[in-house]
Amino acid sequence: MLENAVFEDVDVQDLKVSVFAGPIFKRNDLRYRDVMVPKDYWKVIAYVDGADRQLKAKAFVLTQDDLLHDIEGLDLDPFRLYQVSLADLADRTRLDFDLTAAVDEMAPERVSEAMPRGAGGLPLREINAREDLILG
């Protein structure tokens, strides 16, 4: 679980963190008894960085769809984890993340132009190891 990986790598006594999460519903999601079953979920981790005591935020999408190639499959694949910008997440969820957008670690103006881009040209970084999640 994303939160467990974060908690393992920080001093919990000094930790100031909030985690927000929810589903990302899309038209092609499966339905079961008239209830949509999403293939994608989002998480936002807002935290105070221990080194400089600044508020920061990271947004993630956990998906069973291929975000880079937009391949549709009939079977549910294992979840993949991507770090995305809050602007990208707001577009996917239709939620307002304006209060944390100013501290977004993946804001397009804060990342290299060479970083892979997802839909709409917004930054996208696949998380493959726990080390990729380190806060700060």
Backbone torsions as a table, in degrees:
resi	resn	phi	psi	omega
1	MET	NA	141.6	-176.8
2	LEU	-55.5	-46.9	-178.1
3	GLU	-63.1	-40.6	179.2
4	ASN	-61.1	-41.3	178.7
5	ALA	-63.3	-39.1	178.6
6	VAL	-65.6	-46.6	-176.6
7	PHE	-66.0	-28.3	180.0
8	GLU	-69.9	-24.2	-173.4
9	ASP	-104.2	8.7	-178.8
10	VAL	-132.7	162.3	174.1
11	ASP	-79.1	105.2	-172.9
12	VAL	-61.2	-31.6	-179.8
13	GLN	-63.1	-33.1	-179.3
14	ASP	-97.2	4.9	-174.0
15	LEU	-77.8	128.5	172.2
16	LYS	-125.1	100.5	-173.8
17	VAL	-144.1	145.9	171.9
18	SER	-128.1	137.2	178.7
19	VAL	-119.3	127.7	177.8
20	PHE	-117.7	144.3	-177.2
21	ALA	-152.0	160.9	176.5
22	GLY	-178.8	177.5	179.4
23	PRO	-84.9	158.4	170.2
24	ILE	-117.0	108.2	-178.8
25	PHE	-88.6	136.5	176.9
26	LYS	-131.6	159.0	-178.1
27	ARG	-60.9	-28.8	-177.1
28	ASN	-92.1	10.6	176.6
29	ASP	-66.9	153.6	178.9
30	LEU	-71.0	153.6	174.8
31	ARG	-118.1	138.7	175.2
32	TYR	-134.0	116.2	-178.0
33	ARG	50.9	48.3	178.3
34	ASP	65.3	18.5	176.1
35	VAL	-117.6	130.0	178.8
36	MET	-73.4	137.4	177.1
37	VAL	-113.3	104.6	-174.6
38	PRO	-70.9	148.8	173.7
39	LYS	-92.2	-15.6	-176.1
40	ASP	-123.1	146.3	175.2
41	TYR	-135.1	155.1	178.8
42	TRP	-121.1	154.2	172.3
43	LYS	-143.2	140.0	173.2
44	VAL	-122.2	128.7	176.0
45	ILE	-110.9	114.2	175.4
46	ALA	-106.8	131.3	-173.1
47	TYR	-151.2	159.9	173.7
48	VAL	-97.9	119.3	-179.2
49	ASP	-68.2	127.5	-177.0
50	GLY	-61.5	-35.4	-175.3
51	ALA	-70.9	-51.2	-175.3
52	ASP	-112.7	5.9	176.7
53	ARG	55.5	31.2	178.9
54	GLN	-99.8	142.8	174.9
55	LEU	-70.9	132.9	178.4
56	LYS	-137.6	161.7	178.8
57	ALA	-144.2	145.9	175.0
58	LYS	-131.6	137.2	179.6
59	ALA	-113.5	142.0	-177.8
60	PHE	-134.4	149.3	171.4
61	VAL	-121.7	125.5	173.1
62	LEU	-101.0	122.7	-171.3
63	THR	-136.5	154.3	169.8
64	GLN	-112.0	8.5	171.6
65	ASP	-104.6	156.2	176.6
66	ASP	-87.6	105.7	-176.3
67	LEU	-67.8	-33.5	-175.9
68	LEU	-78.8	-33.0	-174.9
69	HIS	-114.5	-4.6	177.5
70	ASP	50.9	46.5	179.0
71	ILE	-87.5	130.0	176.9
72	GLU	-95.1	132.6	177.0
73	GLY	-122.5	155.0	178.2
74	LEU	-81.4	-27.7	-179.3
75	ASP	-97.3	155.1	175.9
76	LEU	-82.8	119.9	179.1
77	ASP	-86.0	166.0	174.0
78	PRO	-61.4	151.1	179.3
79	PHE	-65.2	141.7	170.2
80	ARG	-114.8	150.5	-176.0
81	LEU	-116.8	130.0	178.6
82	TYR	-128.2	140.7	168.0
83	GLN	-91.0	131.8	-179.0
84	VAL	-129.1	170.1	175.4
85	SER	-80.2	157.5	176.1
86	LEU	-64.4	-31.3	176.9
87	ALA	-63.6	-42.2	177.3
88	ASP	-63.2	-46.1	-179.8
89	LEU	-62.7	-40.9	177.8
90	ALA	-61.0	-39.8	179.0
91	ASP	-66.6	-40.4	-179.2
92	ARG	-69.8	-35.6	-173.0
93	THR	-101.7	-17.5	-173.3
94	ARG	63.4	29.7	175.5
95	LEU	-104.6	157.4	-177.9
96	ASP	-99.2	112.5	177.2
97	PHE	-109.3	24.8	-175.0
98	ASP	-56.5	-36.0	-177.9
99	LEU	-63.9	-29.8	-179.7
100	THR	-104.1	-5.6	-177.6
101	ALA	-61.1	-33.6	-178.6
102	ALA	-67.0	-18.4	-178.1
103	VAL	-114.3	16.1	-177.9
104	ASP	-68.5	121.0	179.3
105	GLU	-68.0	-19.6	-178.9
106	MET	-110.0	18.4	177.1
107	ALA	-56.6	136.4	-175.4
108	PRO	-51.0	-34.3	-179.6
109	GLU	-75.0	-10.3	-178.7
110	ARG	-101.9	-5.5	-176.8
111	VAL	-116.8	158.7	-179.0
112	SER	-64.9	146.0	175.8
113	GLU	-64.6	-21.5	-179.1
114	ALA	-78.6	-10.9	-179.3
115	MET	-63.5	140.2	176.6
116	PRO	-55.7	149.1	-178.4
117	ARG	-120.4	145.3	177.2
118	GLY	-101.0	-154.4	179.3
119	ALA	-57.8	138.2	179.1
120	GLY	75.6	7.9	177.9
121	GLY	74.8	14.5	-179.6
122	LEU	-85.7	149.3	-177.1
123	PRO	-58.4	146.0	-177.9
124	LEU	-148.3	127.5	-179.5
125	ARG	-133.0	119.2	178.3
126	GLU	-74.9	137.4	177.7
127	ILE	-98.8	115.9	-177.6
128	ASN	-109.8	-17.4	-177.4
129	ALA	-144.4	156.7	-179.9
130	ARG	-57.5	-32.1	179.9
131	GLU	-61.4	-24.5	179.6
132	ASP	-72.0	-12.5	-176.4
133	LEU	-95.9	-7.5	-170.8
134	ILE	-51.0	128.5	178.1
135	LEU	-81.5	144.1	177.1
136	GLY	112.7	NA	NA
